[in-house]
Amino acid sequence: MITNSTEAEEREHLGRTLSQLRTALQAIEDKISAARQDIIEAKKYVWTNLSQLDPAERAANRVDISLTIDHGEKAVEKQRRLRKLLDAPYFGRVDFVADDSAEGEAYYIGVHSFSEEDSQQNLIYDWRSPIAGMFYDFQIGRAAYSAPTGEIAGKIHVKRQYKIKDGVMEYMLESDMNIRDEVLQLELSRTSDERMKHIAATIQKEQNAIIRNEHSHVLIIQGVAGSGKTSVALHRIAFLLYRYKGTLTSQNILILSPNKVFSDYISNVLPELGEENIMEMGYDELAARELKGICNFQTFNEQVAELAASAEEAVITRIRSKAGIGFVHELERFAAHVGETYFTPGDLSFDSVRVAKEEIQSAYRTAGKLPFTQRVAKTAAMIAGSVRDEYGQKLKPSAATKIKTAIKRMCRTQNLFAIYKDFYHYIGKPELLKLKKPKMLEFSDVFPLVYLKILLEGATGYHDIKHVVVDEMQDYTAVQYAVLSRLFPCKKTILGDSSQSVNPYSSSSITGIRQVFPEADTVELLKSYRSTLEIISFAQRINPNSKIMPIERHGAFPQIHKSESRDGEWAHMKQTIIDFLESEHRTLGIVCKTQAQAEILYAEIRDVHKDIYLLDFSSDTFHEGIIVTSSHMAKGLEFDRVLVPFSDAANYRTEMDRGLLYIACTRAMHMLTLTYSGEASPFLPEMA
């Protein structure tokens, strides 16, 4: 039955809901206290009677204690959810009348579900439930949701949004399209936080379609700067964990993230939604696992820093030549060539054992579908088996080892690093392999070597991973995606923005990624929510994207301050810092082109205020206050205000620099300031 038609009735309903939540919280806290006492008593009993208990009794007591702890942990998790609901029980309501029903029902939607203890009637529906999907996808009028019995069609008569904080209703709005935008505006005008927050209350229709997508094996999300793509991906994970509870856990999901600071920044979202954080790993860490004991290598961060400082043409040529799908195919052809030509069978003879090379060749052909290294090992095992069958008791215990050693020697080499060097001679381009130092690869060679290893040895080690999230998709090459495909043959969510590559010489587009994953579905998020219209318009003049759709939120125009000297520029920077400290804003990002510039600037200003932090490649925490960092490190982050120093012609001049300047400017939510001395960068818009 639909009730609570007026605001006064809604406030009464909120009061009743809060009362039921408090009752439930008290009951769960009593249960936690009882469990804690039970554990203490059980441990005390075991300790006191240890000498008198037989092994079976001790084992039974351990099981009892373990079960009590497990129940207690579940109760603590429920306690956490109830406390969260007491702050804000729900944010939306949909009154829905099904076509086959005379009466409708009011469905209140929150971050977590909540049922009345005695009747088990749902008082709050989880935002991920099928019913809640109508709140995001439909306006007043015809609507439908999916149920276990099929689609339930009907009509929405009432749709409302609420802002409840600390158990107090700040506002209630009848929700049509315009008011949804108004609620979004209120949320977007807030100041930034130390951590990314969940967006369950403001998920947009196009975002909801991505979040609830269950059918795509590979889903590629191209999202403009500030479109919420990372948040959407995390909410998608939360939805999948809810939808497939029992078969999918947080331990089955991996996010490949750009750096530890970004991982820290997003670490609040899933716990806020009632889920455990998922595993995270960087591509460099993935490579280090695969190449352990084989070689050392330049990291991606080091490559970007090198290119941003001074890009040698030869380095750029090597990077570009290894970035595309054609290079992947060359590696695959070479791996097949190794299998055909790197093993030369010969007659095998030791002790009284004789094996003709033709028999070894036959065994090698039989194992032909295996990767090269496994194929050689299988050949040795097959020959050892046939020798054992033929010679029986006459064989010495060392025979199998001798066979394995002899057959391994029939390979030209099984040294991966040596084979990788051979590859460049095979394609007729030995100049494309240049080591930083002995056994120290350039980053552009790291994943080609990993891929060759997988092709020759096979892929192992990640069987528990059922879903992979890849952020900053534009920064990875076709070879990296080929590695990903082999190591993780599971579902994937791949997201990024082609306009935000920190290395344009090896960046990937949706088209390029689909060459590795032809089955992928692609979606675009074109609305930009982070920055004001003025900031987005400014950034668009640096790096145009005709598809971007800024939301109508206005603020101050970006400021460009010219100085005649570095001292004058420093004075402008100092004033920008003072203005920030006197404002209500909580974060100021000072975003330099390179990490080296950030470190120099940080050393100069670190004593200006106590809350100034340097974010570098070793950082693992995001802070409120004043953050000094590089464009590369700032990707994915947002700040109330951004200062871009040294935006002169000498510093920002290449196409790579244009991309880095665009990234820096699009980190700003509310205010953007740029400073330079001398001649302005040609990428800076002329201000009227």
FENBEL-V856774 format. One line per field, one symbol per residue. ss: DSSP state (~ for helix, > for strand, _ for the rest). phi: phi as a letter, one per 30 degrees, with the letter a starting at -180 (. if undefined). psi: psi as a letter, one per 20 degrees, with the letter a starting at -180 (. if undefined). A space follows every 50 residues. Layout:
ss=???
phi=???
psi=???
This chain:
ss=______~~~~~~~~~~~~~~~~~~~~~~~~~~~~~~~~~~~~~~~~~~_~ ~~__~~~~~~~~~~~~~~~~~~~~~~~~~~~~~~~~~____>>>>>>>__ ____>>>>>>___>>______>>>>>______~~~~~___>>>>>>>__> >>>>>>>>>>>>>>>__>>>>>>>__~~~~~~~~~~~~____________ ____~~~~~~~______>>>>>>_____~~~~~~~~~~~~~~~______~ ~~>>>>___~~~~~~___~~~~______>>>_~~~~~~~~_____>>__~ ~~~~~~~~~___~~~~~~~~~___~~~~~~~~~~~~~~~~~_>____>>> __>>>_~~~~~~~~~~_____~~~~~~~~~~~~~~~~~~~~~~~____~~ ~~~~~~~~__>____~~~~~~~~~~~___~~~____>__>>_~~~~~~~~ ~~~~~~~_________>>>>__~~~__~~~~~~~~~~___>>>>>>_~~~ _________~~~~~~~____>>>>>_>>____~~~~~~~~~~______>> ________>>>>>__~~~~~~~~~~~~~~~~_____>>>>>>__~~~~~~ ~~~~~______>>>__________>>>>>>~~~~____>>>>>>___>__ ____~~~~~~~~~~~__>>>>>>>>>>__>________
phi=.dbhdcddddddddddddddddddddddddddddddddddddddddddce dcddedddddddddddddddddddddddeddddddddbdabbbbcbcddc bdccbccccbdbdacdeddhddcbceecdeddedddcbcdkdaabcbedk dcclbdcbbbbbccbhicddabbdccdddeddddedddddddbdbdcdbe dbecedddddecdccddbccccbdeididddddddddedddddcejcbbd dcbbcccdaddddddcddddedcicddddbacddddddddceicacaddd eddddddddacddddddddddcccdddedddddddddeddbcbcdbdcba hcdbbddddddddddeddddeeddddddedddddddddddchddddeddd dddedddddddeacdedddddeeddddibdddcbddaehbddddcddedd ddedddcjcbjbdddcacccchedccdedddddedddbdcdbccblbddc dcbddbdcceedddddcdddcbbbccdccdcdedddddddddbdbdddbd ddbcaddeccccbdbdddddddddddddeddccddcbbccccdbdddddd deddcecdadccbccbdcdbbccdjcccaceeddeicbbebbccdhccdd dcbcdddeddddeedddddbbbbbbabicdeddddddd
psi=ppamhrhghghgggggghghggghggghhghggggghggggghgggghkg hiprhghggghggggggggghghhhhghggghhghhgnhrirppopoqhj qhqaqpoppahqqpqpggikpohpppiiqgghhhhhiqapbprqrprhia poqbpphppqqqoppkjpohrpppoagghghggggghhirrrrhqqrqkh ijprghhhhggjoihpgpopooprpjikhgggghhgggghhghkphiprh ijpppoqhrhgggghjihgghhjjqqqrqqqqhghgghghjpigrrqprg ghgggghhgooqhhggggghijhrhhhghggghghhgghhijooqrqppq cjpppqhhhggghhhhjhiqqgghggghggggghghgghghciipqhjgg ghgggghhiiqgqjoggghhghghhgjkmhiiooqhrpkoqqhiighggg ghgghhirprikhipipppoqlhijqrhghhggghghnlaqqopqaoiik piniijqqrggghihhmhiqqqqpoipphgqrhggghghhignqoiipnq qmpqaqqqppoqqirhghghgggghhgggghjriqipoooorgrhghggg gghhihihqhlpqpoaiiqjppqrbpppargghipirqqgqpporllrhh gnhrhghgghhggghjipghqppqqrqcpqqiipqpp.
